[in-house]
Amino acid sequence: DEKNVTLHCDLVGGSSLELESVSWFMNGELIRQLPDPYCEEQGQYKEELGGLYTSDIGYGIETGSGMYSMLGEEEQTNYLCDVDPTELLLQHVTREFSGHFSCSGSNMGGEGPASELLSLNVLYLPGKAEISKDENSVLKGETVTFLCSVEDQGNPETTQFIWKRGEVFLQEASNTLTL
């Protein structure tokens, strides 16, 4: 359904007043640093342009009002200069967001250890079903077996199949139907 998910990075030990940035990881790969390093590199802060800066970049993940493409396509990105770095907003979550997330905080003393992994399991419907039969032709009175196959089983995986003859639902729930 492409809903939004917000992840929270809770500081354990240290002072949240000393927190300068938070690094966010998906499956061990850095996906976002908040606030965006661009803000400090350019010497521009929230007082200028309301804290948002734009540029074209490639691979990443959708976060906050900054957007990266999971497919590697270049999209316009809003740099996040005036945000709470302890929150990561995943927008329009799809199956590609399934994975293990972690975070780590940084201050003037360096970057702390990464948090424990948090698993995000995105549920989605199965893909298109294909129907086939075991024989090319059948004589009257003989049985015929149909097979329903679904390449993308969905998450969780498909466990039941719905069979219809015309507009009538049949009792079979497996992937084969014998008539």
Rosetta blueprint (number, residue, H / E / L):
1 D L
2 E L
3 K L
4 N L
5 V E
6 T E
7 L E
8 H E
9 C L
10 D L
11 L L
12 V L
13 G L
14 G L
15 S L
16 S H
17 L H
18 E H
19 L L
20 E L
21 S E
22 V E
23 S E
24 W E
25 F E
26 M E
27 N L
28 G L
29 E E
30 L E
31 I E
32 R E
33 Q E
34 L E
35 P L
36 D L
37 P H
38 Y H
39 C H
40 E H
41 E H
42 Q L
43 G L
44 Q L
45 Y L
46 K L
47 E L
48 E L
49 L H
50 G H
51 G H
52 L E
53 Y E
54 T E
55 S E
56 D E
57 I E
58 G L
59 Y E
60 G L
61 I L
62 E L
63 T E
64 G L
65 S L
66 G E
67 M L
68 Y L
69 S E
70 M L
71 L L
72 G L
73 E L
74 E L
75 E E
76 Q E
77 T E
78 N E
79 Y E
80 L E
81 C L
82 D L
83 V L
84 D L
85 P L
86 T L
87 E E
88 L E
89 L E
90 L E
91 Q L
92 H L
93 V L
94 T L
95 R H
96 E H
97 F H
98 S L
99 G E
100 H E
101 F E
102 S E
103 C E
104 S E
105 G E
106 S E
107 N E
108 M L
109 G L
110 G E
111 E E
112 G L
113 P L
114 A L
115 S L
116 E L
117 L L
118 L E
119 S E
120 L E
121 N L
122 V L
123 L L
124 Y E
125 L L
126 P L
127 G L
128 K L
129 A E
130 E E
131 I E
132 S E
133 K E
134 D L
135 E L
136 N L
137 S L
138 V L
139 L L
140 K L
141 G L
142 E L
143 T L
144 V L
145 T E
146 F E
147 L E
148 C E
149 S E
150 V E
151 E L
152 D L
153 Q L
154 G L
155 N E
156 P L
157 E L
158 T L
159 T L
160 Q L
161 F L
162 I L
163 W L
164 K E
165 R E
166 G L
167 E L
168 V E
169 F E
170 L L
171 Q L
172 E L
173 A L
174 S L
175 N L
176 T E
177 L E
178 T E
179 L L
